[in-house]
Amino acid sequence: FAAEKVGGSPGFEKALLDQHEQSADQATTGVFFMGIAAAVALFVSRRGRPMPKWSLGLLALLALATFGLMARTANFGGHIRHPEIRPASAQTP
């Protein structure tokens, strides 16, 4: 729906939209893996058992990676509507 709205706006580039969509797919995959790791850590620590030592480090690493992927996706999304923040090599004259 959003792609249809911005598709006709001046300065719109389909390549930027495709880049944003691909980045969003990667970020979604990161969130999925983080959720799986959190579920495994919760399952292992059920019934009063202590949380495994590996889980906090792994979850912190996955959270940091997911944050980076989400920030990258947001930046690519900004390039679609804000040509002033696009890299100089990607700007159209």
N, CA and C atoms as a LAMMPS dump frame, in Angstrom:
ITEM: TIMESTEP
0
ITEM: NUMBER OF ATOMS
279
ITEM: BOX BOUNDS ff ff ff
-5.0000000000000000e+02 5.0000000000000000e+02
-5.0000000000000000e+02 5.0000000000000000e+02
-5.0000000000000000e+02 5.0000000000000000e+02
ITEM: ATOMS id mol type element x y z
1 1 1 N 0.822 -1.197 0
2 1 2 C 0 0 0
3 1 3 C 0.865 1.26 0
4 2 1 N 1.879 1.284 0.855
5 2 2 C 2.746 2.465 0.903
6 2 3 C 3.502 2.647 -0.403
7 3 1 N 3.909 1.531 -1.014
8 3 2 C 4.638 1.616 -2.28
9 3 3 C 3.768 2.231 -3.364
10 4 1 N 2.47 1.957 -3.338
11 4 2 C 1.56 2.536 -4.314
12 4 3 C 1.419 4.046 -4.108
13 5 1 N 1.449 4.475 -2.849
14 5 2 C 1.292 5.9 -2.546
15 5 3 C 2.495 6.718 -2.995
16 6 1 N 3.697 6.207 -2.775
17 6 2 C 4.89 6.976 -3.121
18 6 3 C 5.358 6.71 -4.542
19 7 1 N 4.764 5.739 -5.216
20 7 2 C 5.19 5.359 -6.559
21 7 3 C 5.098 6.469 -7.577
22 8 1 N 4.155 7.347 -7.414
23 8 2 C 3.987 8.424 -8.389
24 8 3 C 4.624 9.727 -7.977
25 9 1 N 5.269 9.787 -6.842
26 9 2 C 5.841 11.045 -6.377
27 9 3 C 7.12 11.374 -7.137
28 10 1 N 7.426 12.661 -7.269
29 10 2 C 8.628 13.053 -8.002
30 10 3 C 9.887 12.575 -7.276
31 11 1 N 10.85 12.112 -8.044
32 11 2 C 12.097 11.639 -7.474
33 11 3 C 12.05 10.203 -6.987
34 12 1 N 10.925 9.52 -7.196
35 12 2 C 10.792 8.138 -6.736
36 12 3 C 11.669 7.223 -7.588
37 13 1 N 12.385 6.333 -6.911
38 13 2 C 13.225 5.352 -7.601
39 13 3 C 12.868 3.963 -7.094
40 14 1 N 12.464 3.103 -7.991
41 14 2 C 12.07 1.736 -7.634
42 14 3 C 13.223 0.978 -6.99
43 15 1 N 14.446 1.257 -7.413
44 15 2 C 15.613 0.561 -6.849
45 15 3 C 15.733 0.822 -5.346
46 16 1 N 15.403 2.029 -4.911
47 16 2 C 15.451 2.348 -3.479
48 16 3 C 14.393 1.574 -2.709
49 17 1 N 13.217 1.438 -3.301
50 17 2 C 12.152 0.67 -2.67
51 17 3 C 12.545 -0.798 -2.56
52 18 1 N 13.125 -1.33 -3.62
53 18 2 C 13.564 -2.726 -3.589
54 18 3 C 14.635 -2.948 -2.528
55 19 1 N 15.56 -1.996 -2.403
56 19 2 C 16.61 -2.089 -1.39
57 19 3 C 16.007 -2.069 0.018
58 20 1 N 15.022 -1.215 0.218
59 20 2 C 14.347 -1.119 1.513
60 20 3 C 13.601 -2.416 1.834
61 21 1 N 12.911 -2.983 0.86
62 21 2 C 12.175 -4.232 1.078
63 21 3 C 13.114 -5.388 1.397
64 22 1 N 14.232 -5.474 0.694
65 22 2 C 15.2 -6.534 0.96
66 22 3 C 15.79 -6.382 2.364
67 23 1 N 16.085 -5.169 2.748
68 23 2 C 16.61 -4.911 4.079
69 23 3 C 15.581 -5.255 5.151
70 24 1 N 14.316 -4.967 4.882
71 24 2 C 13.252 -5.309 5.83
72 24 3 C 13.122 -6.823 5.987
73 25 1 N 13.287 -7.565 4.903
74 25 2 C 13.264 -9.026 4.991
75 25 3 C 14.404 -9.539 5.872
76 26 1 N 15.576 -8.951 5.734
77 26 2 C 16.716 -9.354 6.551
78 26 3 C 16.481 -9.014 8.021
79 27 1 N 15.907 -7.855 8.285
80 27 2 C 15.621 -7.463 9.666
81 27 3 C 14.57 -8.382 10.29
82 28 1 N 13.578 -8.761 9.508
83 28 2 C 12.552 -9.683 9.999
84 28 3 C 13.166 -11.036 10.332
85 29 1 N 14.091 -11.485 9.523
86 29 2 C 14.785 -12.741 9.805
87 29 3 C 15.574 -12.632 11.108
88 30 1 N 16.212 -11.498 11.329
89 30 2 C 16.941 -11.278 12.581
90 30 3 C 16.025 -11.334 13.794
91 31 1 N 14.868 -10.717 13.687
92 31 2 C 13.894 -10.752 14.787
93 31 3 C 13.414 -12.183 15.026
94 32 1 N 13.21 -12.926 13.958
95 32 2 C 12.775 -14.315 14.073
96 32 3 C 13.812 -15.144 14.843
97 33 1 N 15.082 -15.031 14.464
98 33 2 C 16.127 -15.798 15.145
99 33 3 C 16.278 -15.364 16.596
100 34 1 N 16.126 -14.087 16.861
101 34 2 C 16.196 -13.622 18.245
102 34 3 C 15.042 -14.194 19.068
103 35 1 N 13.858 -14.253 18.48
104 35 2 C 12.71 -14.834 19.177
105 35 3 C 12.895 -16.316 19.447
106 36 1 N 13.457 -17.035 18.485
107 36 2 C 13.723 -18.465 18.682
108 36 3 C 14.729 -18.652 19.806
109 37 1 N 15.804 -17.867 19.814
110 37 2 C 16.822 -17.983 20.863
111 37 3 C 16.236 -17.654 22.234
112 38 1 N 15.376 -16.642 22.3
113 38 2 C 14.741 -16.286 23.58
114 38 3 C 13.809 -17.393 24.053
115 39 1 N 13.075 -17.995 23.131
116 39 2 C 12.178 -19.094 23.499
117 39 3 C 12.961 -20.297 24.006
118 40 1 N 14.073 -20.605 23.366
119 40 2 C 14.91 -21.721 23.821
120 40 3 C 15.461 -21.431 25.214
121 41 1 N 15.94 -20.21 25.435
122 41 2 C 16.478 -19.845 26.745
123 41 3 C 15.402 -19.933 27.821
124 42 1 N 14.193 -19.495 27.515
125 42 2 C 13.1 -19.596 28.488
126 42 3 C 12.714 -21.051 28.745
127 43 1 N 12.712 -21.849 27.71
128 43 2 C 12.363 -23.261 27.87
129 43 3 C 13.396 -23.984 28.737
130 44 1 N 14.659 -23.701 28.496
131 44 2 C 15.727 -24.351 29.265
132 44 3 C 15.68 -23.915 30.729
133 45 1 N 15.257 -22.698 31.002
134 45 2 C 15.27 -22.195 32.381
135 45 3 C 13.92 -22.329 33.092
136 46 1 N 13.064 -23.199 32.606
137 46 2 C 11.752 -23.353 33.244
138 46 3 C 11.882 -24.104 34.571
139 47 1 N 10.836 -24.054 35.352
140 47 2 C 10.72 -24.741 36.645
141 47 3 C 11.829 -24.364 37.622
142 48 1 N 12.143 -23.094 37.671
143 48 2 C 13.072 -22.605 38.679
144 48 3 C 14.538 -22.838 38.387
145 49 1 N 14.864 -23.434 37.268
146 49 2 C 16.278 -23.62 36.921
147 49 3 C 16.882 -22.27 36.555
148 50 1 N 18.159 -22.097 36.838
149 50 2 C 18.783 -20.814 36.457
150 50 3 C 18.89 -20.686 34.946
151 51 1 N 18.861 -19.464 34.504
152 51 2 C 18.994 -19.196 33.076
153 51 3 C 20.425 -19.536 32.649
154 52 1 N 20.584 -20.222 31.539
155 52 2 C 21.936 -20.581 31.092
156 52 3 C 22.804 -19.347 30.867
157 53 1 N 24.09 -19.467 31.186
158 53 2 C 25.004 -18.33 31.054
159 53 3 C 25.153 -17.89 29.599
160 54 1 N 25.064 -18.819 28.684
161 54 2 C 25.236 -18.484 27.27
162 54 3 C 24.086 -17.65 26.741
163 55 1 N 22.92 -17.78 27.375
164 55 2 C 21.728 -17.159 26.796
165 55 3 C 21.767 -15.63 26.829
166 56 1 N 22.253 -15.055 27.918
167 56 2 C 22.269 -13.595 27.993
168 56 3 C 23.215 -12.985 26.964
169 57 1 N 24.37 -13.571 26.812
170 57 2 C 25.312 -13.067 25.817
171 57 3 C 24.787 -13.222 24.399
172 58 1 N 24.218 -14.398 24.13
173 58 2 C 23.675 -14.641 22.796
174 58 3 C 22.517 -13.697 22.5
175 59 1 N 21.626 -13.527 23.46
176 59 2 C 20.48 -12.648 23.239
177 59 3 C 20.914 -11.188 23.091
178 60 1 N 21.92 -10.774 23.847
179 60 2 C 22.418 -9.407 23.706
180 60 3 C 23.044 -9.209 22.331
181 61 1 N 23.785 -10.182 21.86
182 61 2 C 24.397 -10.104 20.53
183 61 3 C 23.329 -10.067 19.437
184 62 1 N 22.327 -10.934 19.552
185 62 2 C 21.247 -10.948 18.569
186 62 3 C 20.427 -9.656 18.61
187 63 1 N 20.218 -9.113 19.806
188 63 2 C 19.485 -7.85 19.921
189 63 3 C 20.262 -6.715 19.262
190 64 1 N 21.576 -6.692 19.446
191 64 2 C 22.401 -5.664 18.828
192 64 3 C 22.389 -5.802 17.307
193 65 1 N 22.506 -7.034 16.819
194 65 2 C 22.473 -7.269 15.371
195 65 3 C 21.114 -6.881 14.788
196 66 1 N 20.049 -7.233 15.488
197 66 2 C 18.705 -6.896 15.022
198 66 3 C 18.491 -5.391 15.025
199 67 1 N 18.996 -4.726 16.046
200 67 2 C 18.904 -3.261 16.077
201 67 3 C 19.604 -2.665 14.867
202 68 1 N 20.783 -3.162 14.547
203 68 2 C 21.512 -2.667 13.39
204 68 3 C 20.744 -2.886 12.093
205 69 1 N 20.141 -4.068 11.954
206 69 2 C 19.356 -4.359 10.753
207 69 3 C 18.129 -3.456 10.665
208 70 1 N 17.48 -3.206 11.779
209 70 2 C 16.306 -2.328 11.783
210 70 3 C 16.693 -0.884 11.465
211 71 1 N 17.807 -0.428 12.019
212 71 2 C 18.266 0.932 11.737
213 71 3 C 18.624 1.086 10.26
214 72 1 N 19.252 0.058 9.694
215 72 2 C 19.598 0.073 8.273
216 72 3 C 18.334 0.135 7.414
217 73 1 N 17.327 -0.641 7.802
218 73 2 C 16.061 -0.634 7.074
219 73 3 C 15.403 0.743 7.145
220 74 1 N 15.409 1.334 8.317
221 74 2 C 14.823 2.673 8.472
222 74 3 C 15.572 3.7 7.632
223 75 1 N 16.879 3.591 7.586
224 75 2 C 17.672 4.516 6.779
225 75 3 C 17.343 4.372 5.298
226 76 1 N 17.228 3.137 4.813
227 76 2 C 16.851 2.924 3.419
228 76 3 C 15.45 3.453 3.144
229 77 1 N 14.558 3.313 4.108
230 77 2 C 13.216 3.864 3.947
231 77 3 C 13.234 5.375 3.867
232 78 1 N 14.108 5.996 4.619
233 78 2 C 14.243 7.444 4.551
234 78 3 C 14.753 7.921 3.204
235 79 1 N 15.597 7.113 2.579
236 79 2 C 16.124 7.491 1.255
237 79 3 C 15.018 7.573 0.213
238 80 1 N 13.943 6.825 0.411
239 80 2 C 12.854 6.816 -0.567
240 80 3 C 12.177 8.185 -0.634
241 81 1 N 11.865 8.765 0.509
242 81 2 C 11.106 10.017 0.55
243 81 3 C 11.964 11.261 0.761
244 82 1 N 13.206 11.078 1.138
245 82 2 C 14.057 12.236 1.45
246 82 3 C 15.336 12.189 0.626
247 83 1 N 15.298 12.719 -0.578
248 83 2 C 16.487 12.671 -1.432
249 83 3 C 17.677 13.42 -0.842
250 84 1 N 17.424 14.333 0.086
251 84 2 C 18.525 15.103 0.664
252 84 3 C 19.446 14.255 1.542
253 85 1 N 18.998 13.074 1.974
254 85 2 C 19.858 12.225 2.799
255 85 3 C 20.48 11.078 2.008
256 86 1 N 20.167 10.998 0.727
257 86 2 C 20.757 9.952 -0.106
258 86 3 C 22.237 10.208 -0.294
259 87 1 N 23.015 9.136 -0.425
260 87 2 C 24.443 9.336 -0.743
261 87 3 C 24.587 10.071 -2.072
262 88 1 N 25.647 10.81 -2.215
263 88 2 C 25.845 11.623 -3.421
264 88 3 C 25.853 10.772 -4.683
265 89 1 N 26.359 9.545 -4.603
266 89 2 C 26.416 8.682 -5.783
267 89 3 C 25.032 8.178 -6.208
268 90 1 N 24.046 8.194 -5.302
269 90 2 C 22.713 7.672 -5.614
270 90 3 C 21.728 8.773 -5.994
271 91 1 N 22.109 10.026 -5.862
272 91 2 C 21.173 11.114 -6.174
273 91 3 C 21.053 11.311 -7.656
274 92 1 N 19.835 11.596 -8.06
275 92 2 C 19.591 11.884 -9.477
276 92 3 C 19.759 13.384 -9.713
277 93 1 N 20.32 13.765 -10.847
278 93 2 C 20.544 15.2 -11.11
279 93 3 C 19.261 15.945 -11.327
